[in-house]
């Protein structure tokens, strides 16, 4: 998969998305500050959410339980979302600011009108939230734009995922990444189910695997990378104490930087699948490995036995792996105690 100038897949760096979502609380200047934080942390992209409230929910739609926390209890879900909307001009300005700071601007559309807005911005890829996982009309419309699609799978089982993959293949669309995701905010560690990443790789080997992380803390993303996820998405906020539905399940700026660093260090630590001697190990090997040595004085013509040879450091003599091969052989010269044996010492 390629998003703009970034190739995503085996042999390429993990693509990290800082999920701003609606943590800007509808404040444009707050959104700009979030871009500053994301760029400083080193993410590859910052992602917002684009929606037209009237196209997204009914006026009497209830809030989810997590959306009731740290929110005005008298504010309806409709009014809450309406307050969080950004206009085309605001998103255009945010995208330009992202380009200035060198990170990619992404956004999740929740309706056709929002797709059209993002198309005007020449968005590079579409992230589909778990709530629209099976929204066939919206998916078909996004497919028609021929951009990479990043699909979250929260609130779905494997049979449903196979069904939606079949839909994409019927549409002859394969430029897809599949994200393991649990739609709990925050997600308890025993519900993260990172091993699903391996299941996705087995069931859907032709697609990139990603992970949308709603857990608290920074280590689950690194584990996901270790399991083979090539795209990692994580919510962040300027301050977890801010009023709003998603701040509690988000990283603060310091944690976001640590999150990115941990993932990059994980990539370095995973290294190569080929087992070789690292150049820097060669000198250490000479010191740490053991050689066959005399453990008493050995007279010329004497037979080597367990009584007169043993193994000790350094590893610059005859390797300890040949110990039993040397038993019973004669030496052709006198060998002092605690001396490395050499092959030319033997008859």
MIFI-632178 format. One record per residue (C-alpha): x, y, z; residue in one letter. Coordinates in steps of 0.02 Angstrom, whole numbers, plus 50000, padded with zeros to 5 digits. Each point is the difference from the previous one (the first is absolute). Last residue first. Example, Ala and Ser with C-alpha at 12.3 -4.5 7.8 and 13.67 -1.06 7.14 Angstrom:
<nodes>
+-------+-------+-------+--------+
|     u |     v |     w | residu |
+-------+-------+-------+--------+
| 50684 | 49947 | 50357 |      S |
| 49931 | 49828 | 50033 |      A |
+-------+-------+-------+--------+
</nodes>
This chain:
<nodes>
+-------+-------+-------+--------+
|     u |     v |     w | residu |
+-------+-------+-------+--------+
| 52520 | 48222 | 50839 |      X |
| 49925 | 50148 | 50088 |      X |
| 50078 | 50169 | 50047 |      X |
| 49969 | 50059 | 49820 |      X |
| 49815 | 50002 | 50039 |      X |
| 50029 | 50127 | 50138 |      X |
| 49961 | 49982 | 50185 |      X |
| 49979 | 50156 | 50105 |      X |
| 50110 | 49990 | 50155 |      X |
| 49947 | 49984 | 50181 |      X |
| 50139 | 49875 | 50045 |      X |
| 50151 | 49993 | 49884 |      X |
| 50000 | 49894 | 49844 |      X |
| 50148 | 49887 | 49956 |      X |
| 50007 | 49948 | 49819 |      X |
| 49924 | 49875 | 49881 |      X |
| 49832 | 49984 | 50087 |      X |
| 49904 | 49839 | 49987 |      X |
| 49815 | 49980 | 49958 |      X |
| 49885 | 49900 | 50113 |      X |
| 49881 | 50143 | 50036 |      X |
| 50013 | 50132 | 49863 |      X |
| 49834 | 49961 | 49914 |      X |
| 49913 | 50011 | 50169 |      X |
| 50052 | 50181 | 50021 |      X |
| 49963 | 50054 | 49821 |      X |
| 49850 | 50110 | 50051 |      X |
| 50117 | 50091 | 50121 |      X |
| 50075 | 50088 | 49849 |      X |
| 50187 | 49985 | 49973 |      X |
| 50079 | 50165 | 50050 |      X |
| 49939 | 50180 | 49994 |      X |
| 49844 | 49975 | 50105 |      X |
| 50071 | 50072 | 50160 |      X |
| 49946 | 49920 | 50116 |      X |
| 50007 | 49828 | 50076 |      X |
| 49972 | 49818 | 49952 |      X |
| 50087 | 49846 | 50072 |      X |
| 50152 | 49892 | 49966 |      X |
| 50112 | 49895 | 50113 |      X |
| 49885 | 49886 | 50099 |      X |
| 49864 | 49989 | 49867 |      X |
| 50130 | 49920 | 49890 |      X |
| 50134 | 50045 | 49872 |      X |
| 50132 | 49866 | 49976 |      X |
| 50180 | 50047 | 50045 |      X |
| 50132 | 49999 | 49863 |      X |
| 50083 | 50159 | 50066 |      X |
| 49947 | 50029 | 50180 |      X |
| 49841 | 50093 | 50047 |      X |
| 50002 | 50121 | 50147 |      X |
| 49828 | 50012 | 50075 |      X |
| 49833 | 50077 | 49950 |      X |
| 50052 | 50018 | 49819 |      X |
| 49881 | 50102 | 49896 |      X |
| 49859 | 49972 | 49875 |      X |
| 49917 | 50164 | 49955 |      X |
| 49854 | 50101 | 50066 |      X |
| 49888 | 50136 | 49927 |      X |
| 49985 | 50170 | 50085 |      X |
| 50164 | 50085 | 49951 |      X |
| 50015 | 49951 | 49817 |      X |
| 49813 | 50013 | 49981 |      X |
| 50005 | 50180 | 50062 |      X |
| 50116 | 50043 | 49856 |      X |
| 49881 | 49924 | 49873 |      X |
| 49842 | 50065 | 50082 |      X |
| 50016 | 50177 | 49927 |      X |
| 49990 | 49926 | 49825 |      X |
| 49835 | 49916 | 50042 |      X |
| 50007 | 49811 | 49983 |      X |
| 49850 | 49948 | 49896 |      X |
| 49822 | 49942 | 50027 |      X |
| 49891 | 50064 | 49858 |      X |
| 49833 | 50068 | 50060 |      X |
| 50076 | 50174 | 50002 |      X |
| 49971 | 50142 | 50123 |      X |
| 49859 | 49981 | 50125 |      X |
| 50096 | 50114 | 50119 |      X |
| 50006 | 50142 | 49873 |      X |
| 49814 | 49987 | 49968 |      X |
| 49969 | 49996 | 50188 |      X |
| 50108 | 50156 | 50019 |      X |
| 49889 | 50089 | 49873 |      X |
| 49843 | 49943 | 50091 |      X |
| 50067 | 50054 | 50169 |      X |
| 50052 | 50170 | 49931 |      X |
| 49827 | 50029 | 49927 |      X |
| 49914 | 49956 | 50164 |      X |
| 50124 | 50103 | 50101 |      X |
| 49958 | 50152 | 49893 |      X |
| 49815 | 49965 | 50023 |      X |
| 50026 | 49980 | 50188 |      X |
| 50077 | 50173 | 50013 |      X |
| 49858 | 50077 | 49899 |      X |
| 49861 | 49915 | 50103 |      X |
| 49936 | 49832 | 49941 |      X |
| 49814 | 49971 | 49974 |      X |
| 49866 | 49888 | 50077 |      X |
| 49946 | 50134 | 50126 |      X |
| 49999 | 50137 | 49868 |      X |
| 49871 | 49915 | 49890 |      X |
| 49829 | 50065 | 50055 |      X |
| 50039 | 50183 | 50039 |      X |
| 50045 | 50120 | 50140 |      X |
| 50187 | 50017 | 50018 |      X |
| 50086 | 49907 | 50142 |      X |
| 50097 | 49887 | 49883 |      X |
| 50094 | 50152 | 49933 |      X |
| 50069 | 50032 | 49827 |      X |
| 49921 | 49841 | 49937 |      X |
| 50052 | 49840 | 49913 |      X |
| 49913 | 49852 | 49920 |      X |
| 50111 | 49863 | 49926 |      X |
| 50009 | 49922 | 49827 |      X |
| 50132 | 49873 | 49951 |      X |
| 50032 | 49943 | 49821 |      X |
| 50115 | 49854 | 49955 |      X |
| 49938 | 49874 | 50129 |      X |
| 50116 | 49848 | 50003 |      X |
| 49988 | 49924 | 50173 |      X |
| 50147 | 50104 | 50061 |      X |
| 49913 | 50155 | 49934 |      X |
| 49846 | 49954 | 50103 |      X |
| 50112 | 49980 | 50152 |      X |
| 50067 | 50176 | 49972 |      X |
| 49823 | 50069 | 49988 |      X |
| 49952 | 49912 | 50161 |      X |
| 50142 | 50085 | 50096 |      X |
| 49943 | 50182 | 50006 |      X |
| 49869 | 50019 | 50135 |      X |
| 49811 | 49993 | 49999 |      X |
| 49919 | 49888 | 49872 |      X |
| 49909 | 50068 | 49848 |      X |
| 50126 | 49939 | 49872 |      X |
| 49949 | 49987 | 49818 |      X |
| 50114 | 49863 | 49934 |      X |
| 50049 | 49965 | 49821 |      X |
| 50017 | 49853 | 49882 |      X |
| 50038 | 50026 | 49815 |      X |
| 49899 | 49886 | 49886 |      X |
| 50044 | 49852 | 49889 |      X |
| 50026 | 49882 | 50147 |      X |
| 49818 | 50012 | 50055 |      X |
| 49963 | 49847 | 50108 |      X |
| 50177 | 49970 | 50064 |      X |
| 50049 | 50183 | 50018 |      X |
| 49831 | 50039 | 50078 |      X |
| 50022 | 49860 | 50127 |      X |
| 50173 | 50066 | 50044 |      X |
| 49926 | 50172 | 50033 |      X |
| 49862 | 49916 | 50101 |      X |
| 50139 | 49959 | 50124 |      X |
| 49988 | 50181 | 50058 |      X |
| 49840 | 49963 | 50095 |      X |
| 49975 | 50173 | 50079 |      X |
| 49864 | 49936 | 50118 |      X |
| 50112 | 49939 | 50143 |      X |
| 50094 | 50165 | 49992 |      X |
| 49843 | 50100 | 50037 |      X |
| 49950 | 50109 | 49851 |      X |
| 49975 | 50185 | 50042 |      X |
| 49883 | 50037 | 49915 |      X |
| 49936 | 49830 | 49942 |      X |
| 49982 | 49965 | 49814 |      X |
| 50133 | 49866 | 49986 |      X |
| 50106 | 50015 | 49844 |      X |
| 50104 | 49890 | 49886 |      X |
| 50023 | 50101 | 49843 |      X |
| 49987 | 49937 | 49821 |      X |
| 50093 | 50095 | 49864 |      X |
| 49925 | 50010 | 49826 |      X |
| 50054 | 50037 | 49822 |      X |
| 49912 | 49841 | 49941 |      X |
| 49843 | 50063 | 49912 |      X |
| 49921 | 49892 | 49868 |      X |
| 49827 | 50047 | 50065 |      X |
| 49969 | 49815 | 50028 |      X |
| 50167 | 50000 | 50091 |      X |
| 49940 | 50139 | 50115 |      X |
| 49839 | 49906 | 50036 |      X |
| 50094 | 49838 | 50034 |      X |
| 50107 | 50096 | 50125 |      X |
| 49837 | 50058 | 50081 |      X |
| 49938 | 49821 | 50017 |      X |
| 50166 | 49937 | 50065 |      X |
| 49994 | 50138 | 50131 |      X |
| 49824 | 49951 | 50050 |      X |
| 50053 | 49818 | 50021 |      X |
| 50151 | 50056 | 50101 |      X |
| 49898 | 50098 | 50126 |      X |
| 49956 | 50186 | 50002 |      X |
| 49980 | 50136 | 50132 |      X |
| 50168 | 50078 | 49954 |      X |
| 50066 | 49960 | 49826 |      X |
| 50088 | 50159 | 49945 |      X |
| 50026 | 50024 | 49813 |      X |
| 50143 | 50100 | 49923 |      X |
| 49955 | 50036 | 49818 |      X |
| 50125 | 50054 | 49867 |      X |
| 49922 | 50119 | 49871 |      X |
| 49900 | 49953 | 49845 |      X |
| 49861 | 50128 | 50026 |      X |
| 49870 | 49870 | 49949 |      X |
| 50051 | 49896 | 50151 |      X |
| 49941 | 50145 | 50110 |      X |
| 49826 | 49994 | 49923 |      X |
| 49990 | 49811 | 50016 |      X |
| 50053 | 50012 | 50182 |      X |
| 49868 | 50132 | 50038 |      X |
| 49860 | 49896 | 49922 |      X |
| 50067 | 49840 | 50081 |      X |
| 50006 | 50064 | 50178 |      X |
| 50071 | 49836 | 50068 |      X |
| 50153 | 50068 | 50090 |      X |
| 49918 | 50171 | 50019 |      X |
| 50000 | 49999 | 50191 |      X |
| 50172 | 49920 | 49998 |      X |
| 50075 | 50157 | 49927 |      X |
| 50053 | 50012 | 49818 |      X |
| 50166 | 50086 | 49967 |      X |
| 50012 | 50070 | 49825 |      X |
| 50162 | 50038 | 49909 |      X |
| 50094 | 50144 | 49918 |      X |
| 49868 | 50137 | 50021 |      X |
| 49989 | 50117 | 49850 |      X |
| 49920 | 50138 | 50105 |      X |
| 49851 | 50004 | 49882 |      X |
| 49994 | 49811 | 50024 |      X |
| 49990 | 50028 | 50188 |      X |
| 49846 | 50109 | 49979 |      X |
| 49920 | 49873 | 49884 |      X |
| 50033 | 49862 | 50126 |      X |
| 49919 | 50111 | 50131 |      X |
| 49843 | 50017 | 49895 |      X |
| 49995 | 49811 | 49980 |      X |
| 49999 | 49968 | 50188 |      X |
| 50113 | 49955 | 50146 |      X |
| 50167 | 50052 | 49928 |      X |
| 50158 | 49954 | 50097 |      X |
| 50139 | 50126 | 49973 |      X |
| 50180 | 50003 | 49945 |      X |
| 50132 | 50138 | 49989 |      X |
| 50177 | 49939 | 49974 |      X |
| 50146 | 50074 | 50095 |      X |
| 50135 | 50120 | 49941 |      X |
| 49966 | 50154 | 50106 |      X |
| 49946 | 50107 | 49852 |      X |
| 49898 | 49856 | 49931 |      X |
| 49909 | 49984 | 50165 |      X |
| 49964 | 50188 | 49998 |      X |
| 49927 | 49985 | 49826 |      X |
| 49888 | 49858 | 50060 |      X |
| 49943 | 50104 | 50149 |      X |
| 49958 | 50148 | 49887 |      X |
| 49899 | 49890 | 49884 |      X |
| 49912 | 49922 | 50149 |      X |
| 49949 | 50172 | 50062 |      X |
| 49943 | 50054 | 49826 |      X |
| 49898 | 49841 | 49979 |      X |
| 49913 | 50031 | 50166 |      X |
| 50035 | 49912 | 50165 |      X |
| 49869 | 49912 | 50104 |      X |
| 50025 | 49973 | 50187 |      X |
| 49855 | 50108 | 50058 |      X |
| 49882 | 49906 | 49887 |      X |
| 50061 | 49838 | 50080 |      X |
| 49951 | 50057 | 50175 |      X |
| 49836 | 50072 | 49938 |      X |
| 49950 | 49833 | 49924 |      X |
| 50056 | 49904 | 50154 |      X |
| 49889 | 50112 | 50105 |      X |
| 50075 | 50121 | 50126 |      X |
| 49921 | 49993 | 50173 |      X |
| 50130 | 49878 | 50066 |      X |
| 50139 | 50122 | 49950 |      X |
| 50145 | 49884 | 49964 |      X |
| 50142 | 49926 | 50103 |      X |
| 49921 | 49827 | 49990 |      X |
| 49841 | 49981 | 49897 |      X |
| 50097 | 49952 | 49845 |      X |
| 50068 | 49845 | 50089 |      X |
| 49821 | 49940 | 50028 |      X |
| 49952 | 50021 | 49817 |      X |
| 49892 | 50152 | 49966 |      X |
| 49821 | 49981 | 49941 |      X |
| 49935 | 50048 | 49827 |      X |
| 49851 | 50119 | 50014 |      X |
| 50053 | 50116 | 49859 |      X |
| 50036 | 49854 | 49885 |      X |
| 50182 | 49974 | 49960 |      X |
| 50132 | 50023 | 49864 |      X |
| 49923 | 50100 | 49859 |      X |
| 49937 | 50139 | 50113 |      X |
| 50167 | 49997 | 50092 |      X |
| 50101 | 50029 | 49842 |      X |
| 50159 | 49906 | 50031 |      X |
| 50189 | 50004 | 49987 |      X |
| 50110 | 49919 | 50132 |      X |
| 50184 | 50045 | 50019 |      X |
| 50158 | 49901 | 49966 |      X |
| 50180 | 50052 | 50023 |      X |
| 50127 | 49913 | 49892 |      X |
| 50178 | 49933 | 50006 |      X |
| 50021 | 50026 | 50187 |      X |
| 50161 | 50080 | 50061 |      X |
| 49949 | 50065 | 50170 |      X |
| 50039 | 50179 | 49946 |      X |
| 49885 | 49983 | 49850 |      X |
| 49859 | 49931 | 50107 |      X |
| 50020 | 50137 | 50131 |      X |
| 49998 | 50139 | 49870 |      X |
| 49849 | 49920 | 49914 |      X |
| 49913 | 49998 | 50169 |      X |
| 50038 | 50185 | 50019 |      X |
| 49912 | 50031 | 49834 |      X |
| 49847 | 49904 | 50063 |      X |
| 49996 | 50105 | 50159 |      X |
| 50001 | 50155 | 49891 |      X |
| 49848 | 49933 | 49905 |      X |
| 49900 | 49964 | 50158 |      X |
| 49863 | 49871 | 49968 |      X |
| 50055 | 49898 | 50151 |      X |
| 50172 | 49973 | 49920 |      X |
| 49985 | 49822 | 50065 |      X |
| 49881 | 49966 | 49856 |      X |
| 50111 | 49871 | 49917 |      X |
| 50180 | 50048 | 50034 |      X |
| 50056 | 49824 | 49957 |      X |
| 50189 | 49999 | 49980 |      X |
| 50032 | 49879 | 49858 |      X |
| 50162 | 49900 | 49993 |      X |
| 50053 | 49911 | 49840 |      X |
| 50122 | 49860 | 50045 |      X |
| 50162 | 50014 | 49904 |      X |
| 50023 | 49897 | 49839 |      X |
| 50068 | 49825 | 49974 |      X |
| 49829 | 49920 | 50000 |      X |
| 49861 | 50125 | 49968 |      X |
| 49959 | 50182 | 49981 |      X |
| 50078 | 50107 | 49863 |      X |
| 49988 | 50185 | 50039 |      X |
| 50000 | 50128 | 49859 |      X |
| 49811 | 50027 | 50002 |      X |
| 49934 | 49847 | 50089 |      X |
| 50071 | 49843 | 49920 |      X |
| 49942 | 49824 | 50037 |      X |
+-------+-------+-------+--------+
</nodes>
